[in-house]
Amino acid sequence: MTAVRIPRLSRPGVLESIDPERLFALLHPYADFFANRSVTIEAPDSIDCQAVIREIAKADRETPADLLDAISLIDELANTVAVELLLDRVPAQTLGIDLGGKHSSADIVTAAWLSNREKLVQTHALSRIKRVRSYDYFQASQTTAPKFVTPDEGTLQQLEQEIDSWHVERFRAPGTKVEVFENAQEVEFSIMHGSLFRRQTVVENRQFGFQSFWPVQSASAIYNCEFGELRVNAKTAREKALYCRLLGKHVFGNENLFPTGVKYTLDPLREFEFDALAPGGVEGVRDVRMIELWLGDPDDRYGVTTIRKGSDLLDWAQAKKKNIRIKRRLISATFKMELEGRKSDLAITVRPPNVAIYSRGPVSSTIEAWLSQRGFIISKQPPRKPRHEPALAST
């Protein structure tokens, strides 16, 4: 399966920034194709970059697939961020270029295509993940974060086959590739698969016609090893659910590990702040405090999480004139609930969209009544907003 297809170059000047010797090494295998288009590739100094660009821009069925892949990858990856990702995966000394020389980003990417094509394609997949900004989040259904173990090649092939079957049943091109990138705290999955067949109108030499092809579509998933959360970027809700199920099945051995239903929310904290934790008239509840809050960075590509801990975070926020009406994502919150007639406080942790951790004994009905009444359990009824007046206030 080819790595990528684009009908035009986003930055035509990239080709002109490649050293002539290296550009010749890239294009010479396709000299016959260019010769048929009246473009000569005979020596480094003879290459007409503008003529090459024109032929790539009007690519048709006769255009070599490898040539399109090469130009497309160089076009996308000739930037500082992508080069850093590449050099993390490919030792600089294996690229066949002088370490002290003057090399543009396009030079380095072209050298990688010529010397280590597979690693360059992997870098392309990883760079796509880094550009994604919008994810849906799915919390593991168990109380402790599931341990990630690097899947072997056979496991990845089974995963690819099941993803592929799902897409083929929806009339998409066969072919799926899953790449896994591990770091200290997170594991990133790049998922490339075929999309729906496409026909589009094209014009060449003033003649109108159609171009037909199978586009490549990409999705991504990132597993946070610290708190057992999977975030997924894909086109549809069904596709996101597919990756939750299949990554759970093949990587963690439990296809129900990342349920996709939405039961819990922390929006009352953002909407009501201090009043969100009022006892709310629930029998037996004397006081509720927030002792821990996890906040996600607005740019969730990097998985940065801020954790605040204290004896009463909302009391602290009120005293410091801080508020929670911010754009940051509310990942997890832990409350301490004080009940009448009970010496020790109860701990309640809420992790949207589907996890709440608390005692499941006789007190669970009280906890669930409070979570529902305050709006932390999603229902059709809006949460009420009484003033936060703990029962102990009058004593």
The 8 nearest C-alpha neighbors of each residue, nearest first, counted from 0:
[[1, 2, 174, 175, 176, 3, 173, 193],
 [2, 0, 3, 68, 64, 65, 4, 215],
 [1, 3, 68, 0, 120, 4, 215, 72],
 [2, 4, 68, 1, 215, 5, 71, 72],
 [3, 5, 214, 68, 6, 67, 71, 215],
 [4, 6, 7, 71, 3, 8, 67, 214],
 [7, 5, 56, 4, 58, 57, 8, 55],
 [8, 6, 56, 5, 9, 55, 57, 58],
 [9, 7, 10, 11, 56, 74, 71, 6],
 [8, 10, 11, 7, 74, 75, 71, 5],
 [11, 9, 8, 12, 13, 74, 14, 75],
 [10, 12, 13, 8, 14, 9, 52, 15],
 [13, 11, 15, 10, 14, 16, 48, 49],
 [12, 14, 16, 11, 15, 10, 74, 105],
 [15, 13, 16, 12, 17, 11, 48, 105],
 [14, 16, 12, 13, 17, 48, 11, 18],
 [15, 17, 13, 14, 18, 105, 12, 103],
 [18, 16, 106, 15, 14, 105, 22, 19],
 [17, 19, 21, 20, 22, 106, 16, 102],
 [20, 18, 22, 43, 21, 23, 17, 44],
 [21, 19, 23, 43, 22, 18, 24, 44],
 [20, 22, 24, 23, 18, 19, 25, 17],
 [21, 23, 19, 25, 24, 20, 17, 18],
 [22, 24, 43, 20, 26, 21, 25, 27],
 [25, 23, 21, 22, 27, 26, 20, 28],
 [24, 26, 22, 23, 27, 21, 113, 28],
 [27, 25, 23, 29, 28, 24, 22, 30],
 [26, 28, 30, 29, 23, 24, 25, 40],
 [29, 27, 26, 30, 25, 24, 31, 32],
 [30, 28, 27, 32, 31, 26, 33, 66],
 [29, 31, 27, 33, 40, 32, 28, 34],
 [32, 30, 34, 33, 29, 35, 28, 40],
 [31, 33, 29, 35, 30, 34, 36, 62],
 [34, 32, 38, 36, 30, 35, 31, 37],
 [33, 35, 37, 31, 38, 36, 32, 39],
 [36, 34, 33, 32, 37, 31, 38, 30],
 [35, 37, 33, 34, 38, 32, 54, 39],
 [38, 36, 34, 35, 33, 39, 50, 32],
 [39, 37, 33, 34, 36, 50, 40, 51],
 [38, 40, 34, 41, 33, 37, 46, 30],
 [41, 39, 30, 46, 27, 42, 38, 45],
 [42, 40, 39, 45, 43, 27, 46, 30],
 [41, 43, 45, 44, 40, 23, 46, 20],
 [44, 42, 19, 23, 20, 45, 46, 41],
 [43, 45, 42, 46, 19, 20, 41, 47],
 [46, 44, 42, 43, 47, 41, 40, 39],
 [47, 45, 40, 44, 48, 43, 39, 42],
 [46, 48, 50, 49, 45, 51, 38, 39],
 [49, 47, 51, 50, 46, 52, 15, 14],
 [48, 50, 52, 51, 47, 53, 11, 15],
 [49, 51, 53, 47, 52, 48, 54, 38],
 [52, 50, 48, 54, 49, 53, 55, 47],
 [51, 53, 49, 55, 50, 54, 56, 48],
 [52, 54, 50, 56, 51, 55, 49, 57],
 [55, 53, 51, 57, 56, 52, 58, 50],
 [56, 54, 58, 52, 57, 53, 51, 7],
 [55, 57, 7, 53, 54, 58, 52, 6],
 [58, 56, 54, 55, 59, 53, 6, 7],
 [59, 57, 55, 62, 56, 54, 6, 60],
 [58, 60, 61, 62, 57, 210, 55, 63],
 [61, 59, 62, 58, 63, 210, 211, 64],
 [60, 62, 59, 63, 58, 32, 64, 35],
 [61, 63, 59, 60, 58, 64, 67, 32],
 [64, 62, 66, 65, 61, 67, 29, 32],
 [63, 65, 67, 66, 68, 62, 1, 61],
 [66, 64, 68, 67, 63, 69, 1, 70],
 [65, 67, 69, 63, 68, 64, 70, 62],
 [68, 66, 64, 70, 65, 69, 71, 63],
 [67, 69, 65, 71, 66, 70, 3, 72],
 [68, 70, 66, 72, 67, 71, 65, 73],
 [69, 71, 73, 67, 72, 68, 74, 66],
 [72, 70, 74, 68, 69, 73, 67, 75],
 [71, 73, 75, 69, 74, 70, 76, 68],
 [72, 74, 70, 76, 75, 71, 77, 108],
 [73, 75, 71, 72, 76, 77, 70, 13],
 [76, 74, 72, 73, 77, 71, 78, 123],
 [77, 75, 73, 81, 78, 74, 72, 108],
 [76, 78, 105, 104, 73, 74, 75, 108],
 [79, 77, 76, 81, 80, 104, 82, 105],
 [78, 80, 82, 81, 83, 104, 77, 76],
 [79, 81, 83, 82, 78, 84, 126, 76],
 [82, 80, 84, 76, 83, 78, 79, 85],
 [81, 83, 85, 79, 84, 80, 86, 78],
 [84, 82, 86, 80, 85, 81, 87, 79],
 [85, 83, 81, 87, 82, 86, 122, 80],
 [84, 86, 82, 88, 83, 87, 122, 89],
 [85, 87, 89, 83, 88, 84, 90, 82],
 [88, 86, 84, 85, 89, 83, 90, 82],
 [87, 89, 86, 85, 90, 84, 118, 122],
 [88, 90, 86, 87, 85, 91, 118, 93],
 [91, 89, 92, 93, 86, 88, 87, 94],
 [90, 92, 93, 94, 89, 86, 98, 96],
 [91, 93, 90, 94, 95, 98, 96, 97],
 [94, 92, 91, 95, 90, 89, 114, 96],
 [95, 93, 92, 96, 110, 91, 111, 114],
 [94, 96, 93, 92, 97, 110, 114, 91],
 [97, 95, 94, 98, 92, 110, 100, 91],
 [98, 96, 100, 99, 95, 92, 101, 102],
 [97, 99, 100, 96, 92, 91, 101, 102],
 [100, 98, 97, 101, 96, 102, 92, 91],
 [99, 101, 97, 98, 102, 96, 103, 106],
 [100, 102, 103, 99, 97, 98, 106, 18],
 [103, 101, 106, 100, 107, 104, 18, 105],
 [102, 104, 106, 105, 107, 16, 101, 17],
 [103, 105, 77, 107, 106, 78, 108, 102],
 [104, 106, 77, 108, 103, 107, 17, 109],
 [107, 105, 103, 17, 109, 104, 102, 108],
 [106, 108, 110, 104, 105, 109, 111, 103],
 [107, 109, 111, 105, 110, 106, 73, 104],
 [110, 108, 112, 106, 111, 107, 105, 113],
 [109, 111, 107, 113, 108, 112, 94, 106],
 [110, 112, 108, 114, 115, 109, 113, 94],
 [113, 111, 116, 109, 110, 114, 115, 119],
 [112, 114, 110, 111, 115, 109, 116, 25],
 [115, 113, 111, 112, 94, 110, 116, 95],
 [116, 114, 111, 117, 112, 118, 113, 119],
 [115, 117, 112, 119, 118, 111, 114, 120],
 [118, 116, 120, 119, 115, 121, 112, 122],
 [119, 117, 121, 120, 116, 115, 122, 89],
 [118, 120, 122, 116, 121, 117, 111, 123],
 [119, 121, 123, 117, 122, 118, 116, 124],
 [122, 120, 118, 124, 123, 119, 125, 117],
 [121, 123, 119, 125, 124, 120, 85, 126],
 [122, 124, 120, 126, 121, 125, 119, 127],
 [125, 123, 121, 127, 122, 126, 189, 120],
 [124, 126, 122, 128, 127, 123, 121, 129],
 [125, 127, 129, 123, 128, 124, 122, 81],
 [126, 128, 130, 124, 125, 129, 123, 131],
 [129, 127, 125, 126, 131, 130, 219, 189],
 [128, 130, 126, 127, 131, 300, 125, 301],
 [129, 131, 127, 128, 132, 126, 300, 125],
 [132, 130, 128, 129, 133, 300, 127, 232],
 [131, 133, 300, 299, 130, 298, 134, 129],
 [134, 132, 131, 232, 135, 299, 300, 231],
 [135, 133, 232, 231, 230, 136, 132, 299],
 [134, 136, 231, 230, 232, 137, 133, 239],
 [135, 137, 230, 229, 134, 231, 138, 228],
 [138, 136, 229, 257, 228, 230, 259, 352],
 [137, 139, 228, 257, 229, 227, 140, 353],
 [140, 138, 257, 256, 227, 141, 228, 137],
 [139, 141, 256, 257, 138, 354, 142, 258],
 [142, 140, 139, 143, 144, 256, 145, 354],
 [141, 143, 144, 140, 356, 139, 354, 355],
 [144, 142, 141, 145, 227, 226, 139, 140],
 [143, 145, 227, 226, 146, 225, 224, 142],
 [146, 144, 227, 143, 147, 224, 251, 139],
 [147, 145, 144, 148, 224, 251, 227, 143],
 [146, 148, 145, 149, 251, 224, 250, 186],
 [149, 147, 150, 146, 250, 251, 151, 145],
 [148, 150, 151, 147, 250, 181, 179, 186],
 [151, 149, 154, 148, 250, 155, 152, 153],
 [150, 152, 154, 153, 155, 149, 156, 148],
 [151, 153, 155, 154, 156, 150, 157, 149],
 [154, 152, 156, 155, 151, 157, 150, 158],
 [155, 153, 157, 151, 156, 152, 150, 158],
 [156, 154, 158, 152, 157, 153, 159, 151],
 [155, 157, 159, 153, 158, 154, 160, 152],
 [158, 156, 160, 154, 155, 159, 161, 153],
 [157, 159, 155, 156, 161, 160, 154, 249],
 [160, 158, 156, 162, 157, 161, 175, 163],
 [159, 161, 163, 157, 158, 162, 156, 164],
 [162, 160, 164, 163, 158, 159, 157, 165],
 [163, 161, 159, 165, 160, 164, 158, 166],
 [162, 164, 160, 166, 161, 165, 175, 159],
 [165, 163, 167, 161, 166, 162, 160, 168],
 [164, 166, 162, 168, 163, 167, 161, 169],
 [167, 165, 169, 163, 168, 171, 164, 162],
 [166, 168, 171, 170, 164, 169, 165, 173],
 [169, 167, 165, 166, 170, 164, 171, 163],
 [168, 170, 166, 167, 171, 165, 195, 164],
 [171, 169, 167, 168, 195, 166, 172, 196],
 [170, 172, 195, 194, 167, 166, 193, 169],
 [171, 173, 193, 194, 167, 213, 174, 195],
 [174, 172, 167, 193, 163, 171, 175, 192],
 [173, 175, 192, 193, 163, 172, 0, 176],
 [176, 174, 192, 163, 191, 159, 177, 193],
 [175, 177, 191, 190, 159, 192, 178, 174],
 [178, 176, 190, 189, 159, 191, 188, 179],
 [177, 179, 189, 188, 176, 190, 180, 121],
 [180, 178, 188, 187, 189, 181, 177, 186],
 [179, 181, 187, 186, 188, 178, 182, 125],
 [182, 180, 186, 187, 185, 179, 183, 184],
 [181, 183, 185, 184, 186, 180, 187, 224],
 [182, 184, 185, 181, 186, 224, 225, 223],
 [185, 183, 224, 182, 223, 225, 186, 181],
 [184, 186, 223, 222, 182, 224, 183, 181],
 [185, 187, 181, 222, 221, 180, 182, 188],
 [186, 188, 221, 180, 179, 220, 181, 222],
 [189, 187, 179, 220, 219, 178, 221, 190],
 [188, 190, 219, 178, 177, 124, 218, 191],
 [191, 189, 177, 218, 219, 217, 176, 188],
 [190, 192, 217, 176, 175, 216, 218, 177],
 [193, 191, 175, 216, 174, 215, 217, 176],
 [192, 194, 172, 215, 171, 174, 216, 173],
 [193, 195, 171, 214, 216, 215, 172, 213],
 [194, 196, 171, 170, 197, 213, 172, 193],
 [197, 195, 213, 212, 194, 171, 214, 198],
 [196, 198, 212, 211, 213, 195, 199, 214],
 [199, 197, 211, 210, 209, 212, 200, 196],
 [200, 198, 210, 209, 201, 197, 211, 208],
 [199, 201, 209, 208, 210, 207, 198, 202],
 [202, 200, 208, 209, 207, 210, 199, 203],
 [201, 203, 207, 206, 205, 208, 204, 200],
 [202, 204, 206, 205, 207, 201, 57, 208],
 [203, 205, 206, 202, 207, 201, 57, 208],
 [206, 204, 203, 202, 207, 201, 208, 200],
 [205, 207, 203, 202, 204, 208, 201, 209],
 [208, 206, 202, 201, 205, 203, 200, 209],
 [207, 209, 201, 200, 202, 206, 210, 203],
 [210, 208, 200, 199, 201, 198, 211, 207],
 [209, 211, 199, 198, 200, 201, 212, 208],
 [212, 210, 198, 197, 209, 199, 213, 196],
 [211, 213, 197, 196, 214, 198, 210, 199],
 [212, 214, 196, 197, 194, 172, 195, 215],
 [215, 213, 194, 212, 193, 216, 4, 196],
 [214, 216, 193, 194, 192, 3, 213, 217],
 [217, 215, 192, 194, 191, 193, 214, 218],
 [218, 216, 191, 190, 192, 215, 219, 189],
 [219, 217, 233, 190, 232, 189, 191, 216],
 [220, 218, 189, 232, 188, 190, 231, 128],
 [219, 221, 231, 188, 230, 187, 232, 222],
 [220, 222, 187, 230, 186, 229, 188, 223],
 [223, 221, 229, 186, 185, 228, 224, 187],
 [224, 222, 185, 228, 225, 227, 226, 184],
 [225, 223, 227, 184, 185, 226, 222, 144],
 [226, 224, 223, 227, 144, 184, 185, 228],
 [225, 227, 144, 224, 228, 223, 143, 138],
 [228, 226, 144, 224, 139, 223, 145, 225],
 [227, 229, 138, 223, 137, 222, 226, 139],
 [230, 228, 222, 137, 221, 136, 138, 223],
 [231, 229, 136, 221, 135, 220, 134, 137],
 [230, 232, 220, 134, 135, 219, 239, 233],
 [231, 233, 134, 219, 218, 220, 133, 135],
 [234, 232, 218, 239, 235, 238, 231, 219],
 [233, 235, 238, 232, 236, 239, 218, 237],
 [236, 234, 238, 237, 233, 239, 240, 232],
 [235, 237, 239, 238, 240, 234, 233, 241],
 [238, 236, 240, 235, 239, 241, 234, 242],
 [237, 239, 241, 235, 240, 236, 233, 242],
 [240, 238, 236, 242, 241, 237, 233, 231],
 [239, 241, 237, 243, 238, 242, 244, 236],
 [242, 240, 238, 244, 239, 243, 245, 237],
 [241, 243, 245, 239, 244, 240, 246, 238],
 [244, 242, 240, 241, 246, 257, 245, 247],
 [243, 245, 254, 247, 241, 242, 246, 248],
 [244, 246, 248, 242, 247, 243, 249, 241],
 [247, 245, 250, 249, 248, 243, 242, 244],
 [246, 248, 254, 251, 253, 244, 245, 256],
 [249, 247, 254, 253, 252, 245, 246, 251],
 [248, 250, 246, 252, 247, 251, 245, 158],
 [249, 251, 246, 247, 248, 252, 150, 148],
 [252, 250, 247, 253, 248, 249, 147, 246],
 [251, 253, 248, 249, 250, 247, 254, 256],
 [254, 252, 248, 247, 256, 255, 251, 249],
 [253, 255, 248, 247, 244, 256, 245, 252],
 [256, 254, 253, 257, 258, 244, 247, 248],
 [255, 257, 253, 139, 140, 247, 254, 258],
 [258, 256, 139, 243, 255, 137, 138, 140],
 [259, 257, 260, 255, 256, 137, 140, 353],
 [258, 260, 240, 257, 137, 261, 243, 353],
 [259, 261, 258, 262, 353, 352, 137, 257],
 [262, 260, 352, 353, 263, 259, 351, 377],
 [263, 261, 353, 377, 352, 376, 260, 264],
 [264, 262, 376, 351, 352, 375, 353, 377],
 [263, 265, 375, 351, 266, 352, 376, 377],
 [266, 264, 267, 268, 375, 329, 351, 263],
 [265, 267, 269, 268, 264, 270, 375, 329],
 [268, 266, 270, 269, 271, 265, 275, 374],
 [269, 267, 272, 266, 271, 270, 275, 265],
 [268, 270, 266, 324, 267, 323, 272, 271],
 [271, 269, 267, 268, 272, 266, 324, 275],
 [270, 272, 275, 274, 267, 268, 269, 273],
 [271, 273, 268, 275, 274, 269, 270, 323],
 [274, 272, 275, 313, 271, 276, 387, 268],
 [273, 275, 387, 271, 276, 277, 272, 386],
 [276, 274, 271, 272, 273, 268, 267, 277],
 [277, 275, 274, 287, 273, 278, 288, 387],
 [276, 278, 387, 279, 274, 275, 388, 386],
 [279, 277, 284, 280, 286, 281, 285, 276],
 [280, 278, 277, 281, 385, 373, 372, 369],
 [279, 281, 278, 282, 284, 277, 283, 369],
 [282, 280, 279, 284, 278, 369, 283, 368],
 [281, 283, 284, 280, 365, 285, 278, 279],
 [282, 284, 339, 338, 285, 281, 365, 340],
 [285, 283, 338, 278, 282, 281, 286, 337],
 [286, 284, 390, 338, 337, 389, 339, 278],
 [285, 287, 389, 337, 278, 336, 284, 390],
 [288, 286, 336, 335, 276, 337, 334, 278],
 [287, 289, 335, 334, 311, 290, 336, 286],
 [290, 288, 334, 311, 312, 333, 291, 335],
 [289, 291, 309, 310, 311, 308, 334, 312],
 [292, 290, 308, 333, 307, 332, 289, 309],
 [293, 291, 332, 307, 306, 331, 294, 333],
 [294, 292, 306, 331, 330, 305, 329, 332],
 [295, 293, 329, 305, 304, 330, 328, 327],
 [296, 294, 304, 328, 327, 303, 330, 297],
 [295, 297, 298, 303, 327, 299, 304, 294],
 [298, 296, 327, 299, 295, 326, 328, 300],
 [299, 297, 296, 300, 132, 301, 302, 295],
 [298, 300, 302, 301, 296, 297, 132, 295],
 [301, 299, 132, 298, 302, 129, 131, 130],
 [302, 300, 299, 303, 298, 129, 296, 304],
 [301, 303, 299, 300, 304, 296, 295, 223],
 [302, 304, 296, 301, 295, 305, 299, 300],
 [305, 303, 295, 294, 296, 302, 306, 293],
 [304, 306, 294, 293, 295, 307, 303, 296],
 [307, 305, 293, 292, 294, 304, 308, 291],
 [306, 308, 292, 291, 293, 305, 309, 312],
 [309, 307, 291, 290, 306, 292, 312, 310],
 [308, 310, 290, 311, 312, 291, 307, 289],
 [309, 311, 290, 312, 308, 289, 288, 291],
 [312, 310, 290, 314, 289, 309, 288, 313],
 [311, 313, 315, 314, 289, 309, 290, 316],
 [314, 312, 316, 315, 311, 273, 317, 289],
 [313, 315, 317, 311, 312, 316, 318, 273],
 [316, 314, 312, 318, 313, 317, 319, 311],
 [317, 315, 321, 313, 319, 314, 318, 320],
 [316, 318, 320, 314, 315, 319, 321, 313],
 [317, 319, 315, 320, 316, 314, 321, 313],
 [318, 320, 316, 321, 317, 315, 314, 322],
 [321, 319, 317, 318, 316, 322, 315, 314],
 [320, 322, 316, 319, 317, 323, 318, 315],
 [323, 321, 324, 316, 320, 317, 272, 325],
 [322, 324, 269, 325, 272, 321, 268, 316],
 [325, 323, 269, 322, 326, 270, 272, 268],
 [324, 326, 323, 327, 269, 322, 328, 297],
 [325, 327, 328, 297, 324, 296, 323, 329],
 [328, 326, 297, 325, 295, 296, 294, 329],
 [327, 329, 295, 294, 330, 326, 297, 296],
 [328, 330, 294, 331, 293, 295, 327, 265],
 [331, 329, 293, 294, 328, 350, 295, 351],
 [330, 332, 350, 293, 349, 292, 329, 333],
 [331, 333, 292, 349, 291, 348, 293, 334],
 [334, 332, 348, 291, 347, 290, 289, 349],
 [335, 333, 289, 347, 288, 290, 346, 348],
 [334, 336, 346, 288, 345, 287, 344, 289],
 [337, 335, 287, 345, 344, 286, 334, 338],
 [336, 338, 344, 286, 285, 287, 284, 345],
 [337, 339, 284, 285, 283, 341, 340, 336],
 [340, 338, 283, 341, 285, 284, 337, 342],
 [339, 341, 338, 342, 283, 337, 343, 285],
 [342, 340, 339, 338, 343, 344, 337, 345],
 [341, 343, 340, 344, 338, 337, 339, 345],
 [344, 342, 341, 345, 337, 338, 336, 340],
 [345, 343, 337, 336, 335, 346, 342, 338],
 [344, 346, 336, 335, 347, 337, 343, 358],
 [347, 345, 335, 334, 357, 336, 344, 348],
 [348, 346, 357, 334, 333, 356, 335, 345],
 [347, 349, 333, 356, 355, 332, 334, 357],
 [348, 350, 355, 332, 331, 354, 351, 333],
 [351, 349, 331, 354, 355, 330, 352, 348],
 [352, 350, 263, 353, 264, 354, 349, 330],
 [351, 353, 261, 263, 262, 264, 350, 354],
 [352, 354, 262, 351, 261, 263, 138, 260],
 [355, 353, 350, 351, 349, 140, 352, 138],
 [356, 354, 349, 348, 350, 357, 353, 347],
 [355, 357, 348, 347, 349, 354, 142, 358],
 [358, 356, 347, 346, 359, 355, 348, 363],
 [357, 359, 360, 363, 362, 356, 345, 346],
 [360, 358, 363, 357, 361, 362, 364, 356],
 [359, 361, 362, 358, 363, 364, 357, 365],
 [360, 362, 363, 364, 359, 365, 358, 366],
 [363, 361, 365, 360, 364, 366, 359, 358],
 [362, 364, 359, 366, 365, 361, 360, 367],
 [363, 365, 367, 366, 362, 368, 361, 359],
 [366, 364, 368, 363, 362, 367, 369, 281],
 [367, 365, 363, 369, 368, 364, 370, 362],
 [368, 366, 370, 364, 369, 365, 371, 363],
 [367, 369, 365, 371, 366, 370, 372, 364],
 [368, 370, 372, 366, 367, 371, 373, 281],
 [371, 369, 375, 367, 373, 368, 372, 376],
 [370, 372, 376, 374, 368, 369, 373, 375],
 [371, 373, 369, 374, 370, 382, 368, 383],
 [372, 374, 382, 370, 371, 375, 369, 275],
 [375, 373, 382, 371, 376, 372, 377, 370],
 [376, 374, 370, 264, 263, 373, 371, 265],
 [377, 375, 371, 263, 374, 370, 262, 378],
 [376, 378, 262, 263, 375, 374, 264, 379],
 [379, 377, 380, 376, 381, 374, 371, 262],
 [378, 380, 381, 377, 382, 374, 376, 371],
 [379, 381, 378, 382, 374, 377, 372, 383],
 [380, 382, 379, 383, 374, 378, 372, 373],
 [383, 381, 374, 373, 372, 380, 384, 371],
 [384, 382, 385, 381, 373, 372, 279, 374],
 [383, 385, 386, 274, 382, 275, 271, 373],
 [386, 384, 383, 387, 279, 274, 277, 388],
 [385, 387, 274, 388, 384, 277, 279, 273],
 [386, 388, 277, 274, 389, 385, 276, 273],
 [387, 389, 386, 390, 277, 392, 278, 391],
 [390, 388, 286, 391, 392, 285, 387, 278],
 [389, 391, 285, 392, 388, 286, 393, 394],
 [392, 390, 389, 394, 393, 285, 286, 388],
 [391, 393, 390, 389, 394, 388, 285, 286],
 [394, 392, 391, 390, 389, 388, 285, 286],
 [393, 391, 392, 390, 389, 285, 388, 286]]
